[in-house]
Amino acid sequence: MNPDIQKKILQFEAFINGVLKADLAKLEEKLDSKNTDIAEFLQLKNIITTFQSSDFNKKDFKTQVDIGNNFYVEAHVQDVSNILLDVGLGHYVEFSLEEALIIINVRIKLFEKQIAHIRKQIARTNAHIKLILIGIRDLQGLQ
């Protein structure tokens, strides 16, 4: 085989392994992060709807809160009619349960759009990898 062709093949393989697969790994990590975020908001939405639909005393509530690594502490909530939501950059805003549901639905739709965009980027990157592999195969003269 021609040494120039072999050199090009090695460059293409290096590009696939060094750039495209690294980009693909970053995109998959972003996708996992967004899926985790949307799952947390769905769980919060379920909790709020449970608060709204149940007939328990809304002035005194005890629960357990996960503080990480499956360590739980007991929490005493005096008033569940309002909730604090993280609106970004570490800022929290107090909302009523109805307002919180509206904000949560908007955030879920935003995450769904971001997930769709990331999936398109992953598909595009996979297509680039496949296209280069087909080019390498053609350069090698394989069928």
N, C-alpha and C positions, 0 to 999 in steps of 0.2 A: 504494500500500500504506500502511496505517496506520503513522504514525511510532512508536507504542508497540510494534507488532509488529516493526518493523525494529530498534528498540532492543533488544528481547528476543533477536532473532536474532543481533545483534552480540555480546550478552553470552554467549549459548550458544557461539558460535564462539570467542570469547575463552577461555571455560572449556575447550573442547576443546583448543585450541592451547596454552594456557598451563599447564593443570593435567593433564588426562588424558594428553596425549601426552608430557609430561615424566615423569609417573608410569610410563608404558609404557616409556620409554627407560631409566629406572632399573631397572625389573623385568627388562628384557632384559639389562642389564649384570650384574645379580645372577645371572641364569641362565647367562650366559657364564662368570662366575667359578666358579659351582658345577660347571659342566661341565668346566672346566679342573682344578678340584680332584679331581673323580672320575677324570679321565683320569690324573692324576699317581699316585693311589692304585692304579689298575689297572696302571699301568706298574711300580710298586713291587711289587705282588703278583706280576706276571710274573717280575720279577727274582728275588724270593725263591724262587718255585717252581723257577726255573732253578737256583739255588744248591742247592736241596734234591735235585733230580733228577740233577744231573750228578756225575761222579766226579773232579772236579779237586781239587787240593790246597787244602784249606780254611784252611791256615795262611799262605799266601802268594798274594796276588792283586794284579794290576796292572790298572788301568782308566784311562779318561779321564773327567773330570767337567766338565760344562758349567758355567762360572761366570757365564754371561750373554752375550748377544749372540753366540752361537756361538763363544765363546772357551773352549778346553778346556785343562785342566791334567792332567798325569799324576798319578794317585793310587796309592799303595802301601798295600794293606789287609793287615794282618798276621793278622787273625782275622775270618772272616765268619760265625762261629756266632752272633753277637749283632748287633743293629742298634739304632740310636737312632731313635726316632720322636718327632716333634713332637706333644705332647699338648695344645697350646694355650698362648697367652700367652707364647710363646717358651721354654717348658719342654720339655726332651727327657728321655725315659725309655728306659733300655736294656732291650730285650726279646730273648728267644731268637727264632729264625726262626719257630717254631711259634706262639709267643705273638703275634708281630707279625702273622702271617696272621689270627689271630682278631680282633685290634684293627682291622686293615685292612678285614676283611669287615664289621665293625660300622660303621666310618666310611663305607664305601661305601653300606650300607643307609641310613644317616642322610642322606647326600647325595642319594640317590635320593628319599627322602621330601621333602626340602627342594626338590628340583627339581620334583616333582609339585605341591607347594604353590605354588611360583612360577608354574608353568604355569597353574594355576587362577586365580591373581591376574591374569595376563596375559589370559586368556580373559574374565574378569569386566570388566577395563578396556576391552577391545575391544568387549564387549557394551554397556558404557555409552556409548562413542563412537558406536556404531551407533544406539543408541536415541535419543541426542540428535540425530543427523543425521536420523533419521526424523521426530523432532519438528520440526526446522527445516523439513524439506520440507513437512510438514503445515501449518505456520504460513505458508509461502510459497504454499500452495495448489497445489503441484505434485503430479503423480501418481507 
